[in-house]
Amino acid sequence: KQRIVFPDNGRQWKDRKQASMFYTGNKIKTTKYTWFTFLPQNLFEQFHRLGNLYFFFLLGLNWLPQIEVFHREITMLPLIVVLLASMIKDAIEDYRKYQFDKMINFSKTRVYDK
């Protein structure tokens, strides 16, 4: 789909109304997460990495009493530290994108009209 931008000069109401059915706003949004989707979506992305899956597999094996090598809590530490560090990094990065989008969306623009 193409995006069609119409100047707000009172002409072409029919075309504007038809185009506005597909595009509800003219805001830029580059953020990946919302407040509600941050934790599940971030965990889903984190466990697509092979290293995180490896530590999760070791954690699962260590909860079995026959295979337990270390204390269960000690096995959880590397995975928790890596996940928390990645989550904090992603949250800061997404917040910076949000701030930049907000600055762009509220900036003044010039409209060309013949």
Contacts in CASP RR format, 6 or more apart in sequence:
PFRMAT RR
TARGET T0000
AUTHOR 0000-0000-0000
METHOD contacts of the structure
MODEL  1
KQRIVFPDNGRQWKDRKQASMFYTGNKIKTTKYTWFTFLPQNLFEQFHRL
GNLYFFFLLGLNWLPQIEVFHREITMLPLIVVLLASMIKDAIEDYRKYQF
DKMINFSKTRVYDK
1 22 0 8 1.000
3 23 0 8 1.000
4 15 0 8 1.000
4 19 0 8 1.000
4 23 0 8 1.000
5 26 0 8 1.000
6 12 0 8 1.000
6 15 0 8 1.000
6 16 0 8 1.000
6 19 0 8 1.000
7 111 0 8 1.000
7 112 0 8 1.000
7 113 0 8 1.000
8 111 0 8 1.000
9 113 0 8 1.000
27 101 0 8 1.000
27 105 0 8 1.000
28 101 0 8 1.000
28 104 0 8 1.000
28 105 0 8 1.000
29 101 0 8 1.000
30 97 0 8 1.000
30 100 0 8 1.000
30 101 0 8 1.000
31 94 0 8 1.000
31 97 0 8 1.000
31 98 0 8 1.000
31 101 0 8 1.000
32 41 0 8 1.000
32 90 0 8 1.000
32 94 0 8 1.000
32 97 0 8 1.000
33 41 0 8 1.000
33 42 0 8 1.000
33 90 0 8 1.000
33 91 0 8 1.000
33 94 0 8 1.000
38 91 0 8 1.000
38 94 0 8 1.000
42 86 0 8 1.000
42 87 0 8 1.000
42 90 0 8 1.000
43 83 0 8 1.000
46 52 0 8 1.000
46 83 0 8 1.000
46 86 0 8 1.000
46 87 0 8 1.000
47 53 0 8 1.000
47 56 0 8 1.000
52 79 0 8 1.000
52 82 0 8 1.000
52 83 0 8 1.000
55 78 0 8 1.000
55 79 0 8 1.000
55 82 0 8 1.000
56 79 0 8 1.000
58 75 0 8 1.000
59 72 0 8 1.000
59 75 0 8 1.000
59 76 0 8 1.000
59 79 0 8 1.000
61 67 0 8 1.000
62 68 0 8 1.000
62 69 0 8 1.000
62 70 0 8 1.000
62 72 0 8 1.000
62 75 0 8 1.000
63 72 0 8 1.000
END
